[in-house]
Structure formats: C-alpha cells, structure tokens
Amino acid sequence: MINILRSDGGGWKTEWVDLYNNGHRGLICIMLDVVNIDEVYNLLNKKSIEITKPEHLKFKWFFNMLTRTMPWQNSYINFFEGVPLQIGFQQMNDEKSRKFMNEYMIPNSRDNDIIGISEVIVR
C-alpha cells in the first residue's frame, strides 16, 4: 500500500487501513491468483489453517449511495504471528474481467525483471 487518501481506507480491508494509519509502510499481503478459490479455501480449511470465506470486494461510492462489486473474490489467511503480513488468494470472475482489470492494474514486476518467486523468507 503506497498511499491511502482517506482515513477510513475507502474500501480497503480494515486491518490494512489500521496498520497504515498507525505508521506501517510496506508489504501487508501477498496475493496469489488461483483458478478455483473455493477449492483452495476447502483444502486449507481441512488442514486447520484459518482462512476467510471467499468474498467479492465491495465498496461504497457516489456519496455512499451506490455499492460497487469488484469482478473477483478474495480469501485471506490470518496474519503471521508477530508480523504484519498475510497471504491472500484471488480468483477473477472471468477472462473478460481479467482483461479489463489488466488495463488498470499493471504490476511493475516485469519492468524490474521479476518473473516469479522461488522462495519467501519472513523474519
């Protein structure tokens, strides 16, 4: 999260906004794109890993009179103990939505020659 323009976060997860408002800067959630978020949820749930049920991101706009539902579902495991970091899973509704969002959400990984993650170390 680089910059939150409103103290309430404007639709971001409350936990993330609280961390930001309390001075945290840097990575908060590693989001992984998945093909079947319900399958991931059920698998982790069976392994007794606490994970939120998959839900569409919704936020209020136009003077809080309208609700926008984003074309994806997210699910999150709890934050790591003592570390403000969690892992999230995301599934786009369909390929049309993915193409539309790709026009606006452009990762800078390719520009920095990052083509994948082979190891993650959390300290």
C-alpha positions as CSV (number, residue, x, y, z in Angstrom):
1,M,0.0,0.0,0.0
2,I,1.6,3.2,-1.1
3,N,-0.9,5.9,-0.2
4,I,-4.3,5.9,1.4
5,L,-6.2,9.1,0.7
6,R,-9.0,8.7,3.2
7,S,-8.6,7.7,6.9
8,D,-11.3,5.1,6.5
9,G,-9.4,3.5,3.7
10,G,-12.1,4.0,1.1
11,G,-12.8,0.2,0.8
12,W,-9.5,-1.4,1.7
13,K,-9.5,-4.1,4.4
14,T,-9.9,-2.6,7.9
15,E,-6.8,-4.4,9.2
16,W,-4.7,-3.0,6.4
17,V,-6.0,0.5,6.9
18,D,-5.4,0.3,10.7
19,L,-1.8,-0.7,10.1
20,Y,-1.3,2.1,7.6
21,N,-2.9,4.7,9.8
22,N,-0.6,3.5,12.7
23,G,2.5,4.1,10.5
24,H,3.2,0.8,8.9
25,R,4.6,1.1,5.4
26,G,5.5,-1.8,3.1
27,L,4.0,-5.2,2.2
28,I,0.9,-6.3,4.0
29,C,-0.5,-9.1,1.9
30,I,0.9,-11.3,-0.8
31,M,-1.9,-12.0,-3.2
32,L,-1.9,-15.3,-5.2
33,D,-4.0,-15.7,-8.3
34,V,-5.8,-19.0,-8.2
35,V,-8.1,-20.9,-10.6
36,N,-10.5,-22.2,-8.0
37,I,-10.7,-20.2,-4.8
38,D,-13.3,-22.5,-3.3
39,E,-11.0,-25.4,-3.7
40,V,-8.2,-23.5,-2.0
41,Y,-10.5,-22.5,0.8
42,N,-11.7,-26.1,1.4
43,L,-8.1,-27.5,1.2
44,L,-6.7,-25.1,3.8
45,N,-9.8,-25.3,6.0
46,K,-9.4,-29.2,6.1
47,K,-5.7,-28.6,7.2
48,S,-7.0,-26.4,10.1
49,I,-5.5,-23.3,8.6
50,E,-7.7,-20.3,9.4
51,I,-8.9,-18.7,6.2
52,T,-11.7,-16.3,5.4
53,K,-14.5,-17.5,3.2
54,P,-14.2,-16.3,-0.4
55,E,-16.0,-13.0,-0.9
56,H,-16.3,-10.3,-3.6
57,L,-14.7,-7.0,-2.7
58,K,-17.4,-4.3,-2.3
59,F,-17.1,-0.6,-1.7
60,K,-19.4,2.3,-1.4
61,W,-19.1,5.3,-3.8
62,F,-21.1,8.3,-5.0
63,F,-21.8,9.7,-1.6
64,N,-22.1,6.2,-0.1
65,M,-25.3,5.7,-2.1
66,L,-24.1,3.1,-4.5
67,T,-22.1,-0.2,-4.0
68,R,-19.5,-1.4,-6.5
69,T,-18.8,-5.1,-6.5
70,M,-15.4,-6.0,-8.0
71,P,-15.1,-8.8,-10.5
72,W,-13.1,-11.1,-8.3
73,Q,-13.3,-13.0,-5.0
74,N,-10.7,-12.8,-2.3
75,S,-9.9,-15.1,0.7
76,Y,-7.2,-14.5,3.3
77,I,-5.3,-16.5,5.9
78,N,-4.6,-14.8,9.2
79,F,-1.6,-12.5,9.7
80,F,1.7,-14.3,10.5
81,E,2.3,-14.3,14.3
82,G,4.1,-11.1,15.2
83,V,4.5,-9.9,11.6
84,P,2.1,-7.6,9.8
85,L,1.9,-9.9,6.7
86,Q,-0.7,-12.3,5.4
87,I,-1.3,-14.3,2.3
88,G,-4.4,-13.8,0.2
89,F,-5.9,-15.7,-2.7
90,Q,-7.8,-14.1,-5.6
91,Q,-9.9,-15.5,-8.4
92,M,-11.2,-13.4,-11.2
93,N,-14.8,-13.9,-12.3
94,D,-14.0,-14.5,-15.9
95,E,-11.4,-13.7,-18.6
96,K,-13.3,-10.6,-19.8
97,S,-13.0,-9.1,-16.2
98,R,-9.3,-10.1,-16.1
99,K,-8.6,-8.3,-19.4
100,F,-10.5,-5.2,-18.2
101,M,-8.6,-5.1,-14.9
102,N,-5.2,-5.7,-16.7
103,E,-5.7,-2.3,-18.4
104,Y,-5.7,-0.5,-15.0
105,M,-3.7,-2.7,-12.6
106,I,-0.3,-3.0,-14.2
107,P,2.4,-4.7,-12.0
108,N,5.9,-3.4,-12.2
109,S,7.5,-6.8,-11.8
110,R,8.2,-7.3,-15.4
111,D,9.8,-3.8,-15.6
112,N,12.1,-4.9,-12.9
113,D,12.9,-8.3,-14.4
114,I,10.9,-10.2,-11.8
115,I,9.4,-13.2,-13.4
116,G,8.5,-15.4,-10.4
117,I,9.1,-16.2,-6.7
118,S,11.1,-19.2,-5.8
119,E,11.5,-18.6,-2.1
120,V,9.9,-16.4,0.5
121,I,11.6,-15.7,3.9
122,V,9.6,-13.9,6.6
123,R,11.6,-12.6,9.5
